[in-house]
Amino acid sequence: MNKQVLISVSDKTGIVDFARGLAALNYDIISTGGTLRTLKEAGVAVKAVEDVTGFPEMLDGRVKTLHPIIHAGLLAKRDDDRHRQQMLDKSINPIDIVVVNLYPFKQTFDQSSVTKAEVIENIDIGGPAMLRAAAKSFRYVSAVVDPDDYKDVLQAIQHDKLDTPMRKQLAAKVFRHTAQYDTLIAGYFTDEAFPENFTVTYEKVQTLRYGENPHQQAAFYKKPYEQGMSLASGRQLHGKELSYNNIQDANAALEIIAEYAKPAAVAVKHMNPCGIGVSEDVNTAFSKAYRADPVSIFGGIVACNRPIDVDTAEQLSSIFLEIIIAPGFTDEGFTILTKKKNIRLLEVKMDEAKSADHQLTTVKGGVLIQGNGPKELNHDDLIFPTETKPTEADMTDLWFAWKTVKHVKSNAIVLAKDQETIGIGAGQMNRIGAAKISLEQAGDKAEGAVLASDAFFPMPDTAEEAAKAGIKAIIQPGGSKRDQDSIDVCNQYGIAMVMTGTRHFKH
Ligand SMILES: NC(=O)c1ncn([C@@H]2O[C@H](COP(=O)(O)O)[C@@H](O)[C@H]2O)c1NC=O
C-alpha cells in the first residue's frame, strides 16, 4: 500500500510543486475543499477527505478533518500490536505526512474592514488538531507547517533521510507555531494588561554575532506582523549587520525621536541621549544635537525624524557614527553617506504614536512587566508654585527638556536652551551629582537655560546649584516633603518652577 499524505493549506504557496513531488514518490494525497480544487486544477491526483471518512465537510468548513479516521490515522502507534489491530478492525490506514498551514487569523484581525464574525471564523480548529496529532506522533508522522520546508522534506524523502530526528524538529516547529497562533488569538479575546499567566510570542529576525559582550550569545526577535515605528519594521539600506548594542542604542534613539513633532535630531551613546536638537529644519536640528556634545557623539547613533538632505549628510559624514536612522535619505544625501563603507543607514517610518508595548525585564526566576507609560501631559496638568512664572519661550524649552529627561537614565538632569540640550547628567546615584555633571558640561551656557529633573528634589541643593549657574526655569515632578525648600530657593533667585506631578524614573 502507498504511503498517505494529508494536505490542507490556507496559504497555497508552493503546494502544487510539493504535492507533485510527493505523488512522484508514490504518496497518495488526501485533501480538503479548496486545497483539493487547487491540486486537481494543476492535474495532481488527489482524493477528498470525505471519500476517506465517508463524512462530508459541514458547518461551512468548521468541520472538515475532525474525524476519528483522520486522527486515528495520525495517532496510532505503528509498533503497538493493539493499535495495529484496532486500525485493522476499523479499516483505517495510517497517514504518514500532514501538510497544514492555518487560517490567517492575525492577518484577518489586522485588516481595517473586518467583522468580528470574520475574525472568529478565522480561528483554525481542525488544522492545529491535525498538526498537533502528527507532531505528537513524530516517531511515525511528519508534520509540515512551513512552506519553506517543502523542498527539504522532499529531498529528505528522496535520500531516505526523513528520519526521527528530522520529524522531531518538524514537530517542535509545529508546537511553537500553534503556541504562537493561540497567543495571538488570546490577545484578541482580551486586552487584560496582566492576566494570570503572561504568554508572549516573537519571531526571529536574526541571530546576532554576540550579545552585549563577545562571550554572550544573542538573537533579535520581533513581534509577529510588526508594522509600527520600530527597527523590526525598518529597512537597513547600507552597512554592516547591526550588533546587539547597536539595536539597543538605535531603539533608544527611536523612542526619543518619537517625542518630537518638529524637525529633530538625537545623538545616542550607551542608550542615553548625548545631544538633542529641535528646529525648523533637520539640518539645523542636527547642528544643535552635534554642538550639544561634540565629544560624546563620536561613535554614536543619530536619529532624525525628517529625511536626510545633502547638507545634513555632509555634516553627518564628517564625524564617525555607527548608525544613522531616518525616515528616508535624498539621493544626494545617500550618495554622500554610502561613501563610508561601515556606517549603517536605517530607514524607519517615523510616527509620533507611542507604542503600547509592555516593557519586560527579566529578574532571577521571573520577569517584571510594566505598561509603557503615562498619559501625555498638557498645560492644564502643570502647577506653577513660584512667584516667577515661566514665559512662553521658557515653556517651549521646559517642554523640550521634560521630553528629553524622560529618556535619560535616572537620576537624570537635563539642561536646555533654545531647544538644544546643553548639559545632561545621567545615571547618577544621587540627584545633585547628576545636576553637577549637567551644569559642568553646560559651563557658561547654563546662564539663562532651563533645567529638567526626572524626579522630585529631596533637598534644595539642586535648586541652589541651578541658581548659582544662572538657570532661569526648572521643571520637575514635585511631591517631595521638602518641595517648599526648593520653591523658597527659586523665589529667592527669581527662578520659575513648574511641577508636572509625573515622575519619569528610568533605571
Ligand atoms: N475544521 C476542520 O476540520 C479543518 N480541517 C482543516 N482545516 C483548515 O482548512 C484550511 C484549508 O482549507 P481548504 O483546503 O478548504 O482551503 C487549512 O488552513 C486547515 O488548517 C479546518 N478548518 C478549521 O478549523
The ligand as an SDF file (V2000), in Angstrom:
LIG
                    3D

 24 25  0  0  0  0  0  0  0  0999 V2000
  -12.4140   22.2510   10.6980 N   0  0  0  0  0  0  0  0  0  0  0  0
  -11.6380   21.3690   10.1760 C   0  0  0  0  0  0  0  0  0  0  0  0
  -11.8830   20.2140   10.3190 O   0  0  0  0  0  0  0  0  0  0  0  0
  -10.4490   21.7910    9.3820 C   0  0  0  0  0  0  0  0  0  0  0  0
   -9.5790   20.9390    8.8810 N   0  0  0  0  0  0  0  0  0  0  0  0
   -8.6390   21.6530    8.2330 C   0  0  0  0  0  0  0  0  0  0  0  0
   -8.9220   22.9660    8.3390 N   0  0  0  0  0  0  0  0  0  0  0  0
   -8.1670   24.0980    7.7600 C   0  0  0  0  0  0  0  0  0  0  0  0
   -8.6610   24.3500    6.4820 O   0  0  0  0  0  0  0  0  0  0  0  0
   -7.6790   25.0490    5.7080 C   0  0  0  0  0  0  0  0  0  0  0  0
   -7.6760   24.5590    4.2780 C   0  0  0  0  0  0  0  0  0  0  0  0
   -8.9370   24.6400    3.7410 O   0  0  0  0  0  0  0  0  0  0  0  0
   -9.1820   24.4620    2.1950 P   0  0  0  0  0  0  0  0  0  0  0  0
   -8.4070   23.2610    1.7770 O   0  0  0  0  0  0  0  0  0  0  0  0
  -10.6620   24.2640    2.0760 O   0  0  0  0  0  0  0  0  0  0  0  0
   -8.6880   25.7500    1.5050 O   0  0  0  0  0  0  0  0  0  0  0  0
   -6.3720   24.8230    6.4170 C   0  0  0  0  0  0  0  0  0  0  0  0
   -5.9100   26.0650    6.8710 O   0  0  0  0  0  0  0  0  0  0  0  0
   -6.7020   23.8670    7.5570 C   0  0  0  0  0  0  0  0  0  0  0  0
   -5.9510   24.1650    8.6910 O   0  0  0  0  0  0  0  0  0  0  0  0
  -10.0380   23.0820    9.0660 C   0  0  0  0  0  0  0  0  0  0  0  0
  -10.6520   24.2600    9.3560 N   0  0  0  0  0  0  0  0  0  0  0  0
  -10.7800   24.8700   10.5100 C   0  0  0  0  0  0  0  0  0  0  0  0
  -10.9040   24.5650   11.5890 O   0  0  0  0  0  0  0  0  0  0  0  0
  1  2  1  0
  2  3  2  0
  2  4  1  0
  4  5  1  0
  4 21  2  0
  5  6  2  0
  6  7  1  0
  7  8  1  0
  7 21  1  0
  8  9  1  0
  8 19  1  0
  9 10  1  0
 10 11  1  0
 10 17  1  0
 11 12  1  0
 12 13  1  0
 13 14  2  0
 13 15  1  0
 13 16  1  0
 17 18  1  0
 17 19  1  0
 19 20  1  0
 21 22  1  0
 22 23  1  0
 23 24  2  0
M  END
$$$$
